[in-house]
Amino acid sequence: MLERIRQMLIKEFLETLRDSKMRTILIIVPVLQSIIFGYAVTTDVREVAIAIMDQDQTPQSRDFVSRFTSSGYFKVIHRVSDVREIRDLMDRGSVKGALEIDSGFAGIISAHRTASIQMIVDGTDSNTAGIVLNYAGRIVQRFNLDFLATKASAQPVELRTRAWFNENLTSRNFYVPGVIALLLALVTLMLSSMAIVREKEIGTMEQIIVTPINRFEFILGKLTPFALFGILDVFIITAVCLYWFDVPVRGSFLLLLISTVLYLMSTLGAGLLISTISSTQQQAMMSAFFVFLPAVLLSGFLFPIANMPDWIQGLTYVNPLRYILIIIRGIFLKGVGADILWPEMLSLAALGAALLLIATRKFQKTLA
């Protein structure tokens, strides 16, 4: 049995490594994707293009505007004198927002009355619009506190804030570690989904049928190289996170590898199941994408699971991406161990074992 498995592994490694395109997919592509995704998947908004309509033109109004320009959140690219100009700029997409200060601003605040300003945002992108309004609210709050401080000896209440695990609230620290799970799922699911159907298409299944190798040995030989390359990708992508994006790894790297193995059981099992029920490689690839996209959407990577309807949340419990994202972020950012993450690890093990068992039972050494 061991000799048959060894020969099967040699065959699979030779087939994989001699194909230059396959080597690129397994090693080069994950590096490039992790760098691209690391820059792309961020909700931080910086230097939002805005227009300024200052109808007061006083030192107080200019000081207020300067707080927007010096914050790093906004970049003033137009100064306008009419609302119609703001509408035109937004229609063209030249600005994402506009700050409107009415005349009499300085006199109103000097008289200790409340002056109204208006922050107009482009609501077509609701996420960016909400963040822009939040930034503007912070600047206004800071202006109010500074103004009150000049009128009184001390502030009655001082709020001190502190964020744990992600001190600067950098969204990249939240998203980039999750790229490990996405890339592993994409690579291993795609490759394993074509593992068996490829043998049928190139005509080597006949040779396998007449060998004494059983289906367990065949599947083990097929999936082991992909699993090893997946673990290699973990080393590579983690290095990118550490040395390219400066994302900290506060927990155990060994625990990350163990969790990755449990996760690969699920992705490889799902891919193998697709391969056993597909007739062509094109059909297998389309099926893999059909599985991958919902898995990403229901994982919590892009949208909080708690915000989803209850029946949708129930579906996420059979999604291995849900559990591995909790594990990866817990290890990278919080530094927690198996005593905290064992429920997610156990869920991954159960899902992986179930998928591999179903795929193994579904596979038959036939041409049908």
C-alpha positions in Angstrom: 0.0 0.0 0.0 2.7 2.5 1.0 4.6 1.7 -2.3 1.5 2.4 -4.4 0.9 5.7 -2.6 4.6 6.6 -3.1 4.4 5.9 -6.8 1.2 7.9 -7.0 2.8 10.9 -5.2 5.8 10.8 -7.5 3.5 10.8 -10.6 1.5 13.7 -9.3 4.5 15.8 -8.3 6.1 15.2 -11.7 3.0 16.2 -13.6 2.6 19.3 -11.5 6.1 20.6 -11.5 7.0 19.9 -15.1 4.1 22.1 -16.2 5.4 25.7 -16.1 1.8 27.2 -16.0 1.0 25.0 -13.0 4.1 26.2 -11.2 3.1 29.8 -11.8 -0.4 29.2 -10.5 0.8 27.5 -7.3 3.7 29.9 -6.4 3.8 33.1 -8.4 0.1 33.9 -8.7 -0.6 33.7 -4.9 2.2 36.2 -4.2 1.0 38.7 -6.8 -2.6 38.3 -5.7 -1.8 38.7 -2.0 0.0 42.0 -2.8 -2.8 43.3 -5.1 -5.6 42.2 -2.8 -3.7 43.7 0.2 -3.8 47.1 -1.4 -7.3 46.7 -2.8 -9.2 45.4 0.2 -9.3 48.4 2.5 -12.1 50.6 3.7 -9.7 53.4 4.8 -10.6 56.6 3.0 -7.9 59.1 2.5 -7.6 62.4 0.6 -11.3 62.5 -0.4 -11.7 65.1 -3.2 -14.0 67.8 -2.0 -15.1 71.3 -3.0 -15.3 74.3 -0.6 -17.9 77.0 -0.8 -16.9 79.6 1.8 -19.3 82.5 1.7 -18.1 84.0 4.9 -14.4 84.5 4.1 -13.3 85.3 7.6 -10.4 84.1 9.7 -12.7 81.9 11.6 -14.1 80.2 8.5 -10.7 79.8 7.0 -9.5 78.2 10.2 -12.4 75.8 10.0 -11.6 74.9 6.4 -7.9 74.4 7.3 -8.9 71.7 9.7 -10.4 69.7 6.8 -7.3 70.2 4.6 -4.8 69.4 7.3 -6.6 66.3 8.5 -5.3 64.0 5.8 -8.9 62.8 5.1 -9.8 65.5 2.6 -8.2 67.1 -0.4 -9.6 70.4 -1.6 -9.5 70.5 -5.4 -12.1 73.2 -6.1 -13.3 76.4 -4.4 -16.7 77.4 -5.7 -19.1 80.2 -5.2 -22.4 78.7 -6.3 -24.3 75.5 -5.5 -24.8 74.8 -9.2 -21.0 74.4 -9.5 -21.1 71.8 -6.7 -23.8 69.9 -8.6 -21.8 70.0 -11.8 -18.7 68.7 -10.1 -20.6 65.9 -8.5 -22.3 65.0 -11.7 -18.9 64.7 -13.4 -17.5 62.7 -10.5 -14.8 65.2 -9.9 -15.5 65.5 -6.1 -17.0 63.1 -3.6 -18.2 65.9 -1.3 -18.6 69.6 -0.7 -18.4 71.8 2.4 -20.7 74.8 2.4 -20.2 77.7 4.9 -22.8 80.4 4.9 -22.1 84.1 5.4 -22.2 85.2 9.0 -20.4 82.1 10.3 -17.9 84.0 12.3 -20.5 86.4 13.8 -22.8 83.6 14.9 -20.1 81.6 16.8 -18.6 84.8 18.3 -22.1 85.5 19.8 -22.1 82.0 21.3 -24.9 80.8 19.0 -24.9 77.7 16.9 -23.8 78.2 13.3 -24.9 75.7 10.6 -22.6 74.3 8.0 -23.5 71.8 5.4 -21.4 68.7 4.2 -22.8 67.5 0.9 -21.6 64.0 -0.1 -22.1 61.8 -3.2 -24.4 59.0 -1.9 -24.0 56.7 -4.9 -21.2 55.0 -2.9 -23.0 54.7 0.5 -20.0 53.2 2.2 -17.6 56.0 1.3 -20.3 58.6 1.9 -20.8 57.3 5.5 -17.1 57.3 6.2 -16.8 60.9 4.8 -19.6 62.1 7.0 -18.0 60.4 10.0 -14.7 62.1 9.3 -16.5 65.5 9.0 -18.3 64.9 12.3 -15.0 64.3 14.1 -13.5 67.5 12.7 -16.5 69.5 13.7 -16.4 68.0 17.2 -12.7 68.8 17.6 -13.4 72.4 16.4 -16.2 72.7 19.1 -13.9 71.4 21.8 -11.1 73.7 20.9 -13.5 76.7 20.7 -15.0 75.9 24.1 -11.5 75.5 25.6 -10.7 79.1 24.8 -13.8 80.3 26.7 -13.4 78.2 29.8 -10.5 77.1 32.1 -11.2 73.4 31.7 -13.4 71.0 29.9 -16.0 69.3 32.2 -15.5 65.9 30.6 -12.6 64.4 28.7 -13.1 61.2 26.7 -10.0 59.0 26.2 -10.3 56.2 23.7 -8.2 53.1 23.1 -8.5 50.4 20.5 -7.2 46.9 21.3 -5.6 44.5 18.8 -5.6 47.0 16.0 -4.4 50.2 17.7 -4.6 52.5 14.6 -7.9 50.9 13.4 -6.2 50.1 10.1 -8.6 48.2 7.9 -5.7 46.5 6.1 -4.7 44.7 9.3 -8.3 43.2 9.3 -8.5 42.3 5.6 -5.0 41.2 4.6 -4.8 38.1 6.8 -8.1 37.0 5.4 -6.5 37.0 1.9 -4.6 33.8 3.0 -7.9 32.0 3.4 -9.3 33.3 0.1 -6.3 32.5 -2.0 -5.9 29.0 -0.5 -9.6 28.3 -1.3 -9.3 29.6 -4.8 -6.1 27.7 -5.7 -6.8 24.4 -4.0 -10.5 24.3 -5.0 -9.8 25.0 -8.6 -6.9 22.5 -8.9 -8.6 19.7 -7.0 -11.9 20.2 -8.9 -10.0 19.2 -12.1 -7.9 16.4 -10.6 -10.0 13.4 -11.5 -11.9 14.8 -14.5 -8.5 15.7 -16.1 -7.5 12.0 -16.0 -10.6 11.2 -17.9 -10.1 13.9 -20.5 -6.4 13.1 -21.3 -7.1 9.4 -21.4 -5.0 8.2 -18.4 -8.0 6.9 -16.4 -7.8 3.6 -18.3 -4.3 3.0 -17.0 -5.4 3.8 -13.5 -8.3 1.4 -13.7 -6.1 -1.6 -14.4 -3.7 -0.9 -11.5 -4.3 -2.5 -8.1 -4.4 1.0 -6.4 -7.7 1.5 -4.5 -9.7 4.7 -4.4 -8.4 5.8 -1.0 -4.8 5.5 -2.2 -5.7 7.3 -5.5 -7.4 10.2 -3.7 -4.6 10.5 -1.2 -2.0 10.6 -3.9 -4.0 13.2 -5.8 -4.6 15.6 -3.0 -1.4 15.4 -1.0 0.7 17.5 -3.5 -2.0 20.2 -3.6 -2.1 20.2 0.2 1.7 20.6 0.4 1.7 23.4 -2.1 -1.2 25.0 -0.1 1.0 25.0 3.1 3.9 26.4 1.1 1.6 29.3 0.0 0.8 29.9 3.7 4.5 30.6 4.3 4.7 32.8 1.3 1.6 34.9 1.9 2.3 35.2 5.6 5.8 36.6 4.7 4.1 39.1 2.4 1.7 40.1 5.3 4.6 40.6 7.7 7.3 42.2 5.5 5.3 44.0 2.9 2.2 45.2 4.7 3.6 45.1 8.3 0.6 43.2 9.6 1.6 41.7 13.0 1.4 38.0 13.8 0.9 37.9 17.5 -0.1 34.3 17.9 1.4 30.9 17.2 2.5 30.2 13.6 2.4 26.5 14.3 -1.3 26.8 15.3 -1.9 28.7 12.0 -0.3 25.7 10.1 -2.4 23.2 11.9 -5.6 25.2 11.3 -4.6 25.5 7.6 -4.3 21.7 7.3 -7.8 21.4 8.7 -9.1 24.1 6.3 -7.4 22.4 3.3 -9.3 19.2 4.1 -12.5 21.2 3.4 -11.4 23.0 0.3 -9.7 19.9 -1.2 -12.7 17.7 -0.3 -15.1 20.2 -1.9 -12.9 20.3 -5.0 -12.6 16.6 -5.2 -16.4 16.2 -4.9 -16.9 18.6 -7.8 -14.3 16.6 -9.8 -16.2 13.3 -9.3 -19.5 14.7 -10.5 -18.1 16.7 -13.5 -17.7 15.4 -17.0 -15.2 18.0 -18.3 -12.6 20.3 -16.9 -14.7 23.3 -18.1 -17.7 22.1 -16.2 -15.5 21.5 -13.1 -14.1 25.0 -13.3 -17.5 26.6 -13.6 -18.8 24.5 -10.7 -15.8 25.6 -8.5 -16.5 29.3 -9.2 -20.2 28.6 -8.4 -19.1 27.3 -5.0 -16.3 29.9 -4.3 -18.2 33.1 -4.8 -21.1 32.3 -2.3 -18.5 31.0 0.1 -16.7 34.4 0.1 -19.9 36.4 0.4 -21.1 34.3 3.3 -17.8 34.2 5.1 -17.8 37.5 6.9 -14.8 38.7 4.9 -16.7 41.5 3.2 -19.9 41.8 5.1 -20.6 41.1 8.8 -22.4 37.9 9.3 -24.4 39.4 12.2 -26.0 41.8 9.7 -27.4 39.0 7.6 -30.9 37.6 7.9 -31.2 34.7 10.3 -31.7 32.0 7.7 -28.7 33.3 5.8 -26.6 33.1 9.0 -27.6 29.5 9.3 -26.0 28.7 5.9 -22.7 30.2 7.0 -22.2 27.4 9.6 -21.4 24.9 6.7 -18.9 27.4 5.2 -15.3 26.6 6.1 -14.3 30.1 5.2 -16.3 31.4 8.2 -14.2 29.5 10.7 -10.7 29.9 9.1 -11.2 33.7 9.0 -12.0 33.8 12.7 -8.9 31.6 13.4 -6.5 33.7 11.2 -7.6 37.0 12.6 -7.4 35.7 16.1 -3.9 34.5 15.6 -2.6 37.5 13.6 -4.2 40.3 15.6 -5.3 39.0 19.0 -2.6 36.4 19.6 -5.1 33.9 21.0 -4.4 30.1 21.2 -6.2 26.8 20.8 -8.0 27.3 24.1 -10.1 30.0 22.4 -10.1 28.8 18.8 -10.9 25.1 19.4 -14.6 25.4 18.4 -13.6 26.8 15.0 -10.9 24.2 14.6 -13.3 21.4 15.5 -15.8 22.7 13.0 -13.2 22.7 10.3 -12.1 19.2 11.1 -15.8 17.9 11.0 -16.5 19.7 7.7 -13.3 18.5 6.1 -13.8 14.9 7.2 -17.4 14.9 5.9 -16.5 16.4 2.5 -13.6 14.0 2.0 -15.7 11.0 3.0 -18.5 12.0 0.6 -16.0 12.6 -2.2 -14.3 9.3 -1.6 -17.5 7.4 -1.6 -18.6 9.2 -4.8 -15.4 8.3 -6.7 -15.4 5.2 -8.7 -12.6 3.7 -10.8 -14.6 3.8 -13.9 -14.8 5.8 -17.1 -18.4 6.7 -16.5 
